[in-house]
Amino acid sequence: MNLDEKITLVFLIWNVMVFLIYGIDKYKARRRVWRIPEKTLLILAFIFGGFGAWLAGITFHHKTRKWYFKIVWFLGMVTTLVALYFIWM
């Protein structure tokens, strides 16, 4: 496995982790217990986690009404795609 493939795998694992964190936050919201701060969720999505956050938003119906989450998810996806483009080119 070369370096390009390893970095791509790291991005994939990161997005799975972001997906799970959003799922945990939705679970906590339903139980009305301590939540993960929105700031943390936004940072995780922006730092190469846009795909995981977007998929979690759709899957768990979580944070989909807030416009700023949609923007950060999109920006996170763009940063991931740009990074992958430069890694693979």
N, CA, C and O atoms as CSV, one atom per row, in Angstrom:
chain,resi,resn,atom,element,x,y,z
A,1,MET,N,N,0.855,-1.173,0.000
A,1,MET,CA,C,0.000,0.000,0.000
A,1,MET,C,C,0.904,1.241,0.000
A,1,MET,O,O,1.735,1.420,0.890
A,2,ASN,N,N,0.723,2.084,-1.011
A,2,ASN,CA,C,1.559,3.281,-1.090
A,2,ASN,C,C,0.978,4.419,-0.242
A,2,ASN,O,O,-0.091,4.277,0.352
A,3,LEU,N,N,1.672,5.514,-0.196
A,3,LEU,CA,C,1.284,6.644,0.658
A,3,LEU,C,C,-0.064,7.238,0.252
A,3,LEU,O,O,-0.866,7.601,1.113
A,4,ASP,N,N,-0.314,7.339,-1.039
A,4,ASP,CA,C,-1.600,7.874,-1.502
A,4,ASP,C,C,-2.770,7.046,-0.975
A,4,ASP,O,O,-3.771,7.595,-0.514
A,5,GLU,N,N,-2.638,5.748,-1.046
A,5,GLU,CA,C,-3.694,4.861,-0.568
A,5,GLU,C,C,-3.859,4.946,0.946
A,5,GLU,O,O,-4.978,4.880,1.455
A,6,LYS,N,N,-2.751,5.092,1.665
A,6,LYS,CA,C,-2.826,5.211,3.128
A,6,LYS,C,C,-3.545,6.493,3.538
A,6,LYS,O,O,-4.371,6.479,4.450
A,7,ILE,N,N,-3.239,7.585,2.875
A,7,ILE,CA,C,-3.895,8.859,3.198
A,7,ILE,C,C,-5.386,8.786,2.870
A,7,ILE,O,O,-6.216,9.288,3.629
A,8,THR,N,N,-5.720,8.173,1.760
A,8,THR,CA,C,-7.124,8.001,1.398
A,8,THR,C,C,-7.848,7.148,2.437
A,8,THR,O,O,-8.988,7.441,2.795
A,9,LEU,N,N,-7.201,6.112,2.912
A,9,LEU,CA,C,-7.780,5.268,3.961
A,9,LEU,C,C,-7.987,6.059,5.249
A,9,LEU,O,O,-9.000,5.882,5.926
A,10,VAL,N,N,-7.049,6.920,5.590
A,10,VAL,CA,C,-7.190,7.772,6.780
A,10,VAL,C,C,-8.405,8.686,6.629
A,10,VAL,O,O,-9.174,8.856,7.575
A,11,PHE,N,N,-8.583,9.279,5.435
A,11,PHE,CA,C,-9.764,10.119,5.194
A,11,PHE,C,C,-11.051,9.317,5.354
A,11,PHE,O,O,-12.025,9.807,5.925
A,12,LEU,N,N,-11.053,8.092,4.851
A,12,LEU,CA,C,-12.232,7.238,4.976
A,12,LEU,C,C,-12.534,6.922,6.437
A,12,LEU,O,O,-13.680,7.026,6.874
A,13,ILE,N,N,-11.522,6.544,7.178
A,13,ILE,CA,C,-11.703,6.237,8.611
A,13,ILE,C,C,-12.176,7.472,9.362
A,13,ILE,O,O,-13.047,7.377,10.227
A,14,TRP,N,N,-11.606,8.639,9.037
A,14,TRP,CA,C,-12.002,9.889,9.691
A,14,TRP,C,C,-13.483,10.165,9.438
A,14,TRP,O,O,-14.202,10.550,10.360
A,15,ASN,N,N,-13.945,9.977,8.211
A,15,ASN,CA,C,-15.346,10.235,7.900
A,15,ASN,C,C,-16.274,9.245,8.600
A,15,ASN,O,O,-17.382,9.610,8.992
A,16,VAL,N,N,-15.840,8.015,8.759
A,16,VAL,CA,C,-16.628,7.042,9.523
A,16,VAL,C,C,-16.714,7.481,10.985
A,16,VAL,O,O,-17.771,7.368,11.605
A,17,MET,N,N,-15.617,7.975,11.531
A,17,MET,CA,C,-15.623,8.456,12.914
A,17,MET,C,C,-16.554,9.658,13.070
A,17,MET,O,O,-17.304,9.737,14.043
A,18,VAL,N,N,-16.512,10.580,12.134
A,18,VAL,CA,C,-17.398,11.746,12.187
A,18,VAL,C,C,-18.854,11.294,12.103
A,18,VAL,O,O,-19.706,11.802,12.833
A,19,PHE,N,N,-19.139,10.350,11.224
A,19,PHE,CA,C,-20.483,9.789,11.106
A,19,PHE,C,C,-20.957,9.231,12.454
A,19,PHE,O,O,-22.083,9.487,12.881
A,20,LEU,N,N,-20.092,8.475,13.108
A,20,LEU,CA,C,-20.451,7.872,14.396
A,20,LEU,C,C,-20.640,8.928,15.479
A,20,LEU,O,O,-21.532,8.796,16.317
A,21,ILE,N,N,-19.822,9.964,15.477
A,21,ILE,CA,C,-19.953,11.033,16.472
A,21,ILE,C,C,-21.280,11.769,16.302
A,21,ILE,O,O,-21.948,12.082,17.287
A,22,TYR,N,N,-21.663,12.046,15.056
A,22,TYR,CA,C,-22.967,12.666,14.810
A,22,TYR,C,C,-24.088,11.733,15.283
A,22,TYR,O,O,-25.081,12.192,15.847
A,23,GLY,N,N,-23.932,10.434,15.054
A,23,GLY,CA,C,-24.928,9.472,15.520
A,23,GLY,C,C,-25.036,9.443,17.035
A,23,GLY,O,O,-26.134,9.353,17.583
A,24,ILE,N,N,-23.907,9.520,17.706
A,24,ILE,CA,C,-23.904,9.564,19.175
A,24,ILE,C,C,-24.608,10.822,19.660
A,24,ILE,O,O,-25.374,10.776,20.622
A,25,ASP,N,N,-24.351,11.949,18.995
A,25,ASP,CA,C,-25.003,13.197,19.405
A,25,ASP,C,C,-26.517,13.104,19.210
A,25,ASP,O,O,-27.271,13.586,20.055
A,26,LYS,N,N,-26.966,12.508,18.139
A,26,LYS,CA,C,-28.404,12.339,17.921
A,26,LYS,C,C,-29.002,11.421,18.985
A,26,LYS,O,O,-30.101,11.673,19.480
A,27,TYR,N,N,-28.286,10.370,19.331
A,27,TYR,CA,C,-28.740,9.461,20.386
A,27,TYR,C,C,-28.893,10.215,21.705
A,27,TYR,O,O,-29.879,10.043,22.422
A,28,LYS,N,N,-27.911,11.046,22.011
A,28,LYS,CA,C,-27.968,11.830,23.241
A,28,LYS,C,C,-29.100,12.853,23.199
A,28,LYS,O,O,-29.720,13.135,24.224
A,29,ALA,N,N,-29.369,13.404,22.030
A,29,ALA,CA,C,-30.463,14.373,21.896
A,29,ALA,C,C,-31.803,13.716,22.203
A,29,ALA,O,O,-32.659,14.311,22.857
A,30,ARG,N,N,-31.978,12.502,21.734
A,30,ARG,CA,C,-33.232,11.788,22.008
A,30,ARG,C,C,-33.383,11.454,23.483
A,30,ARG,O,O,-34.502,11.398,23.994
A,31,ARG,N,N,-32.276,11.232,24.166
A,31,ARG,CA,C,-32.309,10.881,25.598
A,31,ARG,C,C,-32.291,12.107,26.505
A,31,ARG,O,O,-32.402,11.994,27.726
A,32,ARG,N,N,-32.146,13.297,25.879
A,32,ARG,CA,C,-32.086,14.568,26.616
A,32,ARG,C,C,-30.982,14.566,27.675
A,32,ARG,O,O,-31.200,14.943,28.826
A,33,VAL,N,N,-29.791,14.129,27.253
A,33,VAL,CA,C,-28.619,14.151,28.124
A,33,VAL,C,C,-27.577,15.087,27.516
A,33,VAL,O,O,-27.813,15.708,26.480
A,34,TRP,N,N,-26.414,15.178,28.180
A,34,TRP,CA,C,-25.353,16.069,27.734
A,34,TRP,C,C,-25.032,15.808,26.273
A,34,TRP,O,O,-24.904,14.660,25.848
A,35,ARG,N,N,-24.903,16.888,25.509
A,35,ARG,CA,C,-24.689,16.797,24.059
A,35,ARG,C,C,-23.281,17.215,23.679
A,35,ARG,O,O,-22.585,17.877,24.449
A,36,ILE,N,N,-22.879,16.825,22.502
A,36,ILE,CA,C,-21.624,17.276,21.925
A,36,ILE,C,C,-21.865,18.697,21.409
A,36,ILE,O,O,-22.833,18.923,20.683
A,37,PRO,N,N,-21.017,19.649,21.764
A,37,PRO,CA,C,-21.250,21.034,21.330
A,37,PRO,C,C,-21.277,21.166,19.801
A,37,PRO,O,O,-20.547,20.477,19.087
A,38,GLU,N,N,-22.137,22.070,19.323
A,38,GLU,CA,C,-22.236,22.287,17.880
A,38,GLU,C,C,-20.899,22.704,17.285
A,38,GLU,O,O,-20.563,22.319,16.165
A,39,LYS,N,N,-20.147,23.483,18.027
A,39,LYS,CA,C,-18.840,23.941,17.549
A,39,LYS,C,C,-17.942,22.742,17.226
A,39,LYS,O,O,-17.248,22.735,16.209
A,40,THR,N,N,-17.960,21.747,18.085
A,40,THR,CA,C,-17.158,20.542,17.867
A,40,THR,C,C,-17.622,19.792,16.624
A,40,THR,O,O,-16.803,19.342,15.822
A,41,LEU,N,N,-18.937,19.658,16.466
A,41,LEU,CA,C,-19.473,18.969,15.295
A,41,LEU,C,C,-19.094,19.699,14.011
A,41,LEU,O,O,-18.761,19.067,13.009
A,42,LEU,N,N,-19.146,21.023,14.042
A,42,LEU,CA,C,-18.795,21.811,12.863
A,42,LEU,C,C,-17.314,21.674,12.519
A,42,LEU,O,O,-16.959,21.544,11.348
A,43,ILE,N,N,-16.459,21.701,13.523
A,43,ILE,CA,C,-15.014,21.567,13.290
A,43,ILE,C,C,-14.695,20.194,12.713
A,43,ILE,O,O,-13.910,20.082,11.771
A,44,LEU,N,N,-15.295,19.157,13.267
A,44,LEU,CA,C,-15.058,17.797,12.766
A,44,LEU,C,C,-15.474,17.670,11.300
A,44,LEU,O,O,-14.793,17.025,10.503
A,45,ALA,N,N,-16.597,18.292,10.959
A,45,ALA,CA,C,-17.070,18.223,9.576
A,45,ALA,C,C,-16.168,19.008,8.642
A,45,ALA,O,O,-15.885,18.558,7.532
A,46,PHE,N,N,-15.719,20.161,9.072
A,46,PHE,CA,C,-14.907,21.017,8.211
A,46,PHE,C,C,-13.532,20.420,7.935
A,46,PHE,O,O,-13.004,20.541,6.829
A,47,ILE,N,N,-12.959,19.779,8.940
A,47,ILE,CA,C,-11.610,19.216,8.790
A,47,ILE,C,C,-11.722,17.837,8.145
A,47,ILE,O,O,-11.584,16.812,8.813
A,48,PHE,N,N,-11.969,17.829,6.861
A,48,PHE,CA,C,-12.017,16.618,6.031
A,48,PHE,C,C,-13.093,15.620,6.443
A,48,PHE,O,O,-12.999,14.444,6.090
A,49,GLY,N,N,-14.116,16.059,7.183
A,49,GLY,CA,C,-15.166,15.139,7.609
A,49,GLY,C,C,-16.531,15.455,7.031
A,49,GLY,O,O,-17.548,15.014,7.567
A,50,GLY,N,N,-16.568,16.207,5.949
A,50,GLY,CA,C,-17.832,16.635,5.359
A,50,GLY,C,C,-18.710,15.499,4.870
A,50,GLY,O,O,-19.930,15.540,5.025
A,51,PHE,N,N,-18.096,14.489,4.282
A,51,PHE,CA,C,-18.894,13.375,3.761
A,51,PHE,C,C,-19.544,12.573,4.886
A,51,PHE,O,O,-20.714,12.200,4.790
A,52,GLY,N,N,-18.792,12.309,5.942
A,52,GLY,CA,C,-19.353,11.584,7.081
A,52,GLY,C,C,-20.448,12.367,7.773
A,52,GLY,O,O,-21.466,11.798,8.167
A,53,ALA,N,N,-20.248,13.675,7.926
A,53,ALA,CA,C,-21.248,14.517,8.576
A,53,ALA,C,C,-22.513,14.618,7.733
A,53,ALA,O,O,-23.623,14.545,8.260
A,54,TRP,N,N,-22.344,14.786,6.423
A,54,TRP,CA,C,-23.494,14.889,5.529
A,54,TRP,C,C,-24.298,13.589,5.537
A,54,TRP,O,O,-25.526,13.611,5.623
A,55,LEU,N,N,-23.599,12.464,5.448
A,55,LEU,CA,C,-24.287,11.178,5.464
A,55,LEU,C,C,-24.993,10.943,6.797
A,55,LEU,O,O,-26.097,10.399,6.827
A,56,ALA,N,N,-24.364,11.351,7.893
A,56,ALA,CA,C,-25.003,11.222,9.213
A,56,ALA,C,C,-26.227,12.119,9.304
A,56,ALA,O,O,-27.249,11.722,9.864
A,57,GLY,N,N,-26.128,13.318,8.760
A,57,GLY,CA,C,-27.273,14.223,8.772
A,57,GLY,C,C,-28.469,13.617,8.061
A,57,GLY,O,O,-29.601,13.722,8.534
A,58,ILE,N,N,-28.218,12.984,6.927
A,58,ILE,CA,C,-29.292,12.345,6.172
A,58,ILE,C,C,-29.801,11.095,6.901
A,58,ILE,O,O,-31.009,10.892,7.024
A,59,THR,N,N,-28.888,10.274,7.376
A,59,THR,CA,C,-29.252,9.010,8.008
A,59,THR,C,C,-30.016,9.217,9.316
A,59,THR,O,O,-31.049,8.588,9.543
A,60,PHE,N,N,-29.503,10.103,10.172
A,60,PHE,CA,C,-30.089,10.299,11.495
A,60,PHE,C,C,-31.059,11.477,11.550
A,60,PHE,O,O,-31.629,11.756,12.605
A,61,HIS,N,N,-31.253,12.167,10.435
A,61,HIS,CA,C,-32.075,13.384,10.405
A,61,HIS,C,C,-31.611,14.350,11.496
A,61,HIS,O,O,-32.393,14.834,12.314
A,62,HIS,N,N,-30.313,14.603,11.469
A,62,HIS,CA,C,-29.690,15.370,12.532
A,62,HIS,C,C,-29.012,16.611,11.967
A,62,HIS,O,O,-28.184,16.516,11.062
A,63,LYS,N,N,-29.364,17.759,12.499
A,63,LYS,CA,C,-28.782,19.055,12.140
A,63,LYS,C,C,-29.076,19.449,10.696
A,63,LYS,O,O,-28.336,20.244,10.115
A,64,THR,N,N,-30.137,18.911,10.108
A,64,THR,CA,C,-30.434,19.204,8.715
A,64,THR,C,C,-31.212,20.499,8.537
A,64,THR,O,O,-31.288,21.009,7.419
A,65,ARG,N,N,-31.782,21.041,9.583
A,65,ARG,CA,C,-32.538,22.288,9.490
A,65,ARG,C,C,-31.659,23.525,9.638
A,65,ARG,O,O,-32.090,24.637,9.331
A,66,LYS,N,N,-30.449,23.338,10.101
A,66,LYS,CA,C,-29.557,24.474,10.344
A,66,LYS,C,C,-28.700,24.723,9.110
A,66,LYS,O,O,-27.908,23.872,8.706
A,67,TRP,N,N,-28.871,25.894,8.522
A,67,TRP,CA,C,-28.208,26.220,7.261
A,67,TRP,C,C,-26.700,26.196,7.383
A,67,TRP,O,O,-26.011,25.787,6.448
A,68,TYR,N,N,-26.167,26.632,8.533
A,68,TYR,CA,C,-24.720,26.701,8.672
A,68,TYR,C,C,-24.083,25.321,8.733
A,68,TYR,O,O,-22.915,25.173,8.375
A,69,PHE,N,N,-24.813,24.319,9.172
A,69,PHE,CA,C,-24.281,22.958,9.122
A,69,PHE,C,C,-24.165,22.494,7.675
A,69,PHE,O,O,-23.172,21.874,7.297
A,70,LYS,N,N,-25.171,22.792,6.873
A,70,LYS,CA,C,-25.124,22.391,5.462
A,70,LYS,C,C,-23.951,23.045,4.744
A,70,LYS,O,O,-23.297,22.413,3.914
A,71,ILE,N,N,-23.685,24.302,5.060
A,71,ILE,CA,C,-22.559,24.994,4.434
A,71,ILE,C,C,-21.239,24.357,4.853
A,71,ILE,O,O,-20.368,24.133,4.013
A,72,VAL,N,N,-21.082,24.066,6.130
A,72,VAL,CA,C,-19.831,23.461,6.620
A,72,VAL,C,C,-19.676,22.047,6.068
A,72,VAL,O,O,-18.565,21.638,5.734
A,73,TRP,N,N,-20.759,21.305,5.967
A,73,TRP,CA,C,-20.667,19.965,5.365
A,73,TRP,C,C,-20.160,20.069,3.939
A,73,TRP,O,O,-19.279,19.313,3.527
A,74,PHE,N,N,-20.724,21.019,3.177
A,74,PHE,CA,C,-20.290,21.211,1.793
A,74,PHE,C,C,-18.817,21.609,1.733
A,74,PHE,O,O,-18.058,21.064,0.932
A,75,LEU,N,N,-18.414,22.553,2.576
A,75,LEU,CA,C,-17.011,22.979,2.593
A,75,LEU,C,C,-16.090,21.830,2.994
A,75,LEU,O,O,-14.988,21.705,2.459
A,76,GLY,N,N,-16.530,20.991,3.930
A,76,GLY,CA,C,-15.745,19.829,4.327
A,76,GLY,C,C,-15.578,18.840,3.187
A,76,GLY,O,O,-14.513,18.246,3.019
A,77,MET,N,N,-16.637,18.667,2.404
A,77,MET,CA,C,-16.540,17.778,1.248
A,77,MET,C,C,-15.587,18.353,0.201
A,77,MET,O,O,-14.792,17.624,-0.393
A,78,VAL,N,N,-15.674,19.657,-0.016
A,78,VAL,CA,C,-14.799,20.301,-1.000
A,78,VAL,C,C,-13.342,20.191,-0.564
A,78,VAL,O,O,-12.479,19.861,-1.378
A,79,THR,N,N,-13.054,20.463,0.716
A,79,THR,CA,C,-11.659,20.364,1.173
A,79,THR,C,C,-11.136,18.940,1.033
A,79,THR,O,O,-9.970,18.740,0.691
A,80,THR,N,N,-11.977,17.960,1.291
A,80,THR,CA,C,-11.563,16.567,1.140
A,80,THR,C,C,-11.266,16.244,-0.321
A,80,THR,O,O,-10.243,15.634,-0.634
A,81,LEU,N,N,-12.157,16.653,-1.203
A,81,LEU,CA,C,-11.948,16.375,-2.625
A,81,LEU,C,C,-10.715,17.085,-3.172
A,81,LEU,O,O,-9.971,16.513,-3.968
A,82,VAL,N,N,-10.496,18.322,-2.749
A,82,VAL,CA,C,-9.306,19.059,-3.199
A,82,VAL,C,C,-8.040,18.379,-2.684
A,82,VAL,O,O,-7.070,18.221,-3.425
A,83,ALA,N,N,-8.053,17.981,-1.420
A,83,ALA,CA,C,-6.887,17.296,-0.856
A,83,ALA,C,C,-6.612,15.985,-1.589
A,83,ALA,O,O,-5.465,15.681,-1.916
A,84,LEU,N,N,-7.662,15.212,-1.845
A,84,LEU,CA,C,-7.486,13.946,-2.567
A,84,LEU,C,C,-6.997,14.178,-3.994
A,84,LEU,O,O,-6.202,13.398,-4.519
A,85,TYR,N,N,-7.467,15.235,-4.608
A,85,TYR,CA,C,-7.000,15.551,-5.962
A,85,TYR,C,C,-5.493,15.786,-5.961
A,85,TYR,O,O,-4.770,15.230,-6.788
A,86,PHE,N,N,-5.024,16.615,-5.023
A,86,PHE,CA,C,-3.598,16.912,-4.979
A,86,PHE,C,C,-2.762,15.713,-4.540
A,86,PHE,O,O,-1.612,15.572,-4.957
A,87,ILE,N,N,-3.327,14.858,-3.708
A,87,ILE,CA,C,-2.604,13.660,-3.272
A,87,ILE,C,C,-2.443,12.678,-4.427
A,87,ILE,O,O,-1.372,12.095,-4.599
A,88,TRP,N,N,-3.484,12.492,-5.211
A,88,TRP,CA,C,-3.460,11.495,-6.284
A,88,TRP,C,C,-2.857,12.031,-7.584
A,88,TRP,O,O,-2.522,11.247,-8.472
A,89,MET,N,N,-2.716,13.347,-7.711
A,89,MET,CA,C,-2.140,13.887,-8.963
A,89,MET,C,C,-0.690,14.073,-8.829
A,89,MET,O,O,-0.035,14.515,-9.773
